[in-house]
Amino acid sequence: MNDKPHLDEEALAELQEVMEDEFDILIRTYLSDSEDRIRTLRNALGNGDADAFAKSAHSFKGSCFNIGAPQLGSLCLAAEIAGREGSLVNAEAQLAAIENEFQVIREMLQRSIKS
């Protein structure tokens, strides 16, 4: 998955152009929602709920690809597939990878918005 960039700068620039003054709100909303999604993934994992894990990963995947975070989106896709298959054996490692990548994305996106 390392062949994908953390952020698709071109997609992000297009979003910024389309959203104009609302871009900062979009980024802040994405970051806040992402933290909620990670908490939901962690809760689903803690409860051993593969279905909830898959659904949460699916939802998170979509927002990641929409914002231009392909590597994070791919990690969520892998987690979604594992959850759909009912296999949470590697889910802790998958979730750790998602959390680590999100930290990178958060730092990059926070630099792209006004204070």
For each residue, the residues with C-beta under 8 A, 3 or more apart:
1: 4 71 74 75
2: 71
3:
4: 1 70 71 74
5: 8 9 70 71
6: 69 71 72 101 104 105 108
7: 12 68 69 105 108 109
8: 5 11 12 68 69 70
9: 5 12 13 68
10: 13 14 68
11: 8 14 15 67 68
12: 7 8 9 15 16 67 68 112
13: 9 10 16 17
14: 10 11 17 18
15: 11 12 18 19 23 26 67 68
16: 12 13 19 20 23 112
17: 13 14 20
18: 14 15
19: 15 16 22 23 26
20: 16 17 23
21: 24
22: 19 25 26
23: 15 16 19 20 26 27 113
24: 21 27 28 113 114
25: 22 28 29
26: 15 19 22 23 29 30 67
27: 23 24 30 31 67 109 110 112 113
28: 24 25 31 32 113
29: 25 26 32 33
30: 26 27 33 34 63 67 109
31: 27 28 34 35 106 109 110
32: 28 29 35 36
33: 29 30 36 37 63
34: 30 31 37 38 60 63 64 102 105 106
35: 31 32 38 39
36: 32 33 39 40
37: 33 34 40 41 56 59 60 63
38: 34 35 41 42 60 95 98 99 102
39: 35 36 42 43
40: 36 37 43 44 52 56
41: 37 38 44 45 53 56 57 60 79 95 98
42: 38 39 45 46 95
43: 39 40 46 47 52
44: 40 41 47 49 50 52 53 56 83
45: 41 42 48 49 53 88 91 92 95
46: 42 43
47: 43 44 52
48: 45 88
49: 44 45 52 53
50: 44 53 54 82 83 84 85 86 87 88
51: 54 55 83
52: 40 43 44 47 49 55 56 83
53: 41 44 45 49 50 56 57 79 82 83 88 91
54: 50 51 57 58 79 80 81 82 83 84
55: 51 52 58 59 83
56: 37 40 41 44 52 53 59 60
57: 41 53 54 60 61 76 77 79 80 83
58: 54 55 61 62 76 80
59: 37 55 56 62 63
60: 34 37 38 41 56 57 63 64 76 98
61: 57 58 64 65 73 76 77 80
62: 58 59 65 66 73
63: 30 33 34 37 59 60 66 67
64: 34 60 61 67 69 70 72 73 76 105
65: 61 62 68 69 70 73
66: 62 63
67: 11 12 15 26 27 30 63 64 109
68: 7 8 9 10 11 12 15 65
69: 6 7 8 64 65 72 73 101 105
70: 4 5 8 64 65 73 74
71: 1 2 4 5 6 74 75 101
72: 6 64 69 75 76 98 101 102 105
73: 61 62 64 65 69 70 76 77
74: 1 4 70 71 77 78
75: 1 71 72 78 79 94 97 98 101
76: 57 58 60 61 64 72 73 79 80 98
77: 57 61 73 74 80 81
78: 74 75 81 82 94
79: 41 53 54 57 75 76 82 83 91 94 95 98
80: 54 57 58 61 76 77 83 84
81: 54 77 78 84 85
82: 50 53 54 78 79 85 87 88 89 90 91 94
83: 44 50 51 52 53 54 55 57 79 80 86 87 88 91
84: 50 54 80 81
85: 50 81 82
86: 50 83
87: 50 82 83 90 91
88: 45 48 50 53 82 83 91
89: 82
90: 82 87 93 94
91: 45 53 79 82 83 87 88 94 95
92: 45 95 96
93: 90 96 97
94: 75 78 79 82 90 91 97 98
95: 38 41 42 45 79 91 92 98 99
96: 92 93 99 100
97: 75 93 94 100 101
98: 38 41 60 72 75 76 79 94 95 101 102
99: 38 95 96 102 103
100: 96 97 103 104
101: 6 69 71 72 75 97 98 104 105
102: 34 38 72 98 99 105 106
103: 99 100 106 107
104: 6 100 101 107 108
105: 6 7 34 64 69 72 101 102 108 109
106: 31 34 102 103 109 110
107: 103 104 110 111
108: 6 7 104 105 111 112
109: 7 27 30 31 67 105 106 112 113
110: 27 31 106 107 113
111: 107 108
112: 12 16 27 108 109
113: 23 24 27 28 109 110
114: 24
115:
